[in-house]
């Protein structure tokens, strides 16, 4: 489930307190702060002391009767920030495009950040509060990442701090989850999913395999960030930069012949960085590309049905033939 403020760590609570005082432009009673931060009065007072000690700003305390109120001592002139309305609208457009890949709590945080930034821009239109979004993502088979909010945040923290994680991962509906140590290095948005690249780690804090392991966020069953450092473990370096597919295998070249019906769709996209296109006099298209993942290329080819023919390599042509024969057998 998405993490609530009540579940936040002390370091996160001080950031929440800072945001309340900085962006609300109003004063807060001690009672209001305890309710908002879901912690005791003594904890709130301790957070205020820590905030001032860190030099983030001076907190002014006032009293009305028995109630104490807190607010930031703001400068007379607002700070000059390099924010502009067009930049915020472009950020809002990025938000609309990736909205479906974010857990609910991250969506709320993104909305709040846009709203706060818009307060410093002399534009009557707040991109975070437009009635209708300018952009929208269309997708098939959406994954709800809200239940994985905690994993999301822990993985981001592990990547930033260079930590190894103890992971329990479900890779099959019929097999039990696997438990291993993992050093996450990078997040990917890939085919409407969130993937991670990193290394499975052995007991000596070294990468167990020669190539990185890619994991899907929605398949995590448990995750704990350890104190073991992964900073000496290098970033995965793509061996076949720009090749078709995410999963790394030995690179190979494929020649695919598309009918005129799919030629335009294929021609207007980059499938590998070194691809070549040859158009025939009937409007068909031959695509020569470099791939590094056999399963991914096979699924992509089959998605075109009769609109594509594999010319080379021979083993790929044979694999496609076997898949088609097996598929035909299902519908006899």
N, C-alpha and C positions, 0 to 999 in steps of 0.2 A: 504494500500500500504506500501511497505518497506520504512522506514524512511530515508531521505536523510540527508547529513551533514547540509544542510540549516535549517533543522528542529531540529537540535540537541540542547540540553540544554547547558548553559555555562559550567557546570561541564564536559560534554562530549567533548566540544570543546577544553578545556585545555588538555584533554587526547589525542585528535587528534593532537594538536600542539606538545605535548611531543613525540608522536610516530613519527611524521614527522622529528623532529630534531634529535631524538635518532637513528632511523633506516636508514635514508636516507644517512647518512655519507656525506652530502653535505650542502652547505649553501643555504638559501632561501632569496629572496628579499621580502621586505614588500608587494609589489604588488602581488607576487606569493602566499604569505601566505593569503592575503585577498581573492584571487580567490579560493584557495584551501579550506579555512575554511568558505567561503561565509559569511563574515562579514566585517565591516568597518576597516580602518586602526587603528583608535583609539581603537577599540575592540581588535585587534591583539596585540597592544602595551600593553594594560591592561592585556591580557592573559600572555604575556611574563613576565611582572612584577609579576604576581601571581605565575607563574611557578618558578621563581627564589626565591621568598619569601617562597615558600613551601620547598625549599631545594632540588628540584629535579635535579638541575644542573645549571652550570653557562652558560649563553648565551653570546656569543661573538658577538658584533656588529661591522661591518666594513662599510665603505662608499666608493663608486665609483661614482664620480660625484655627482649627486643629489640622487642616489639610495642607500638605506640602505639594508644591508644583515645581516642575522642572522644564527648562527650555534652553536652547543654545543661545549664547551671546553672539548675535549676528552682526557683521560689519554694516555700517550705514549704507555703503554702496554694494550692490550685488557684484560678485566676481565675474570677470569677463571669461566666458567659456567659448571654446572653439566648436560650438554646436550650431547647426543650421537646420531649417525646416526641411529642406530637400534631403539632407542626410538622414534625418529621422524617418521621413517617408520611405526612403530606400531600406532602412532597417526594418520598418513595418512590413515592407514587401517581402523581405527575407523571412520574417516571422511567419507570414502567411504561407510561404512555400514549404517550411519545415514544421509547421504546427503539428501535423499528425505524428511526427517522430519524437515529440516531447511529452514527458509525463505531466499530469495536471499541475503539480506544484511548480514545475519549471515554467509552465505556461503563465501561471499567475505572477511569478517572479519577473518574467519577461515583460508582461503587461505593466507591472508596477514600475519597472525600470524605464520603459518608454514614457509613461505618464510623468515620472519625475524629471526626465530629461526635457520633456516638452514644456515644463514650467519655466525653463530658462530661455526659451526660444520665442521671439515676438511674432508668433503665428497663431491666428485664431483657431486653426484646425489642429486638433490633437490626434496624431496618427494612431494612438492606442485606443481612441474612443470613436472612430469613424463608424457610422451605422453599418456600412457594408465594406468588407475588405476589398482592396483593389485586386489583389492576387489570390489565387486558391490552388491548392495541390489536388490533383486527381490521382487516385491510386486504386489498386486491386488488392484485396486481402490485407486490410490495415491491421497492425498490431497495436494493442493498447499498452503503452509503456508505463502507465500510471502505477501498476503494482511493482514496477522495477525502479521506482524513484530512488530508493535507498541505495541500490546497486549502482545506479547511474552516478550518484554523488560520490560514493566511495571509490569508484573506478577513476573518476576525474581527479580526486584527491591523491590516489595512488600514483597516477601518471605524473601529476605535478610535483609530488614529493619524492618520486623515484622509489616506491615501495613495492615489495612482493606481496601478493594476495594468496590466501588459502581459499581455494575455489571448489565448490561442488557443482557439477555441470551435467545437465541431462542432454544427451546427444541422440537418444532414441526413445520411441514410445514403449518399446518392449524390453529394453535393457535398463538395469539400475543406474543411477547417477554415478559419475566418476568424481573422485576427489584428488586434487593435485595442487601444487604451488605454481603460480602464474605471475609473470611480470608484464602487466599491460603497458603498452607504449603509445598506442594511437587509436582514436575512435574514427570509424568510417560510417558514413551514410551510404548504404549500398542496397539497391533493389528494394527500397521502402523498408529497410531494416537498419538497425544499429549494430555494427560489427566492431570487434576489437582485434588489433594485431598485437602480438606480444610473444613471449617465450614461456614454454613450460620449463620449470626450474627443478633441478635435482637437489639432493641433500647438500651439495657443495656450493650452492648458490650460482650454478652455471647453467646455461641453456642445455636442455636435454637433447634437443634435435638440431639439425643443421639449418632448418628453415623455420620461420615463425609459424605460430599456430593462430588461426583465426577463429574467434568465438562469437556467437550471436548473443546479444544481451538478454533476450527473452528466454534463453535456455539456462540461465543461472538459477540455481536452487539455493545456494548459500555463498556468501562472500565475506571474508574478514581481511581487513588491511593489517598486515603484520608490521613489525618494526625492522624487519630484514630489508636491507637496501638493495635496490636494483639499479643504482646509478652506474655501476661498472658494466652492466649488461647493455650493449649498444642498441641503438635504434635499428629496427629491421631495414635493411637496404634492399630495395627491389632489384632483383637480378635481371629482370626483363622489363625495364622501364617502358611504359606505354603499350605493353602487350595486352591482348584481350583476356579478361578474367581477373578475379581477385586472388584466388588460391594459386600459389606458386608451384609450378612443376617445371620440367624441362621445356624450353620454348620450342615451338615448331611452326612451320608455315603451312597455311591452308589456302586452297583456291576454290572459291564458291561461285557458282553461276546462278544468278537470280533472273526470274522472268521480269517482263516489263511492269507487271502489276506491283512488284515490290522494289523495283530498281530505284525509284525516286526516294523512297524512304531510306534505303541503304546508303545512297549516294550523299545525302545531306548530313550524315553523321560520321564521326570518327570512331572506328572500332579498334584500330591499333595505330600507333603513331607513325609507323612506316607503311601504312596501307597503300595499295595502288588500285585504281579503278579503270576498267576498260568497258566502254559502252559499244554495243554492236548496233548494226543498222536496223534492228527490229525493236530497239528500245530496251533490250535486256542489258544486264550488267554483270561483269565478272569482278569479284572482289578478291584481292590477294592480301592477306593479313597475317600477322604473327600472333599466336595465342600461347598462353602458358597454363591453361586449365582445361583439360579434356572434358570433364563433366559439364562445365559451364558452356563450352562451345557446342557440345552435343545438344544440350537442352535448347540453346538458342537456335541452332539449325532446325531442330524438329518443330520449333514454334512457327516456322514458315510453311510447313507442310510441303505441298507439291510445287511451291514457288521457288525452291532452291535445290540445286544439285551439287553435291560434293564432287569436285574433279580430282583433287589430290589433298592429302596423301591417301594411299590405298587403304591403310588400316582404318582411317576415319570413314572412308566410303563404305567399308565393310561393316563397321560398327553401326552406321546409320541404317544399312540394309537389314542388319539383325534386329535393330530396334523396331523398324517398320514391320518386319515379319511377325515379331512378338505382339505388336500392337494389333496387327490384322487378325491374329489368332483370338484376341479378346472379343472381336465383333463377328466371328463366323456364326 
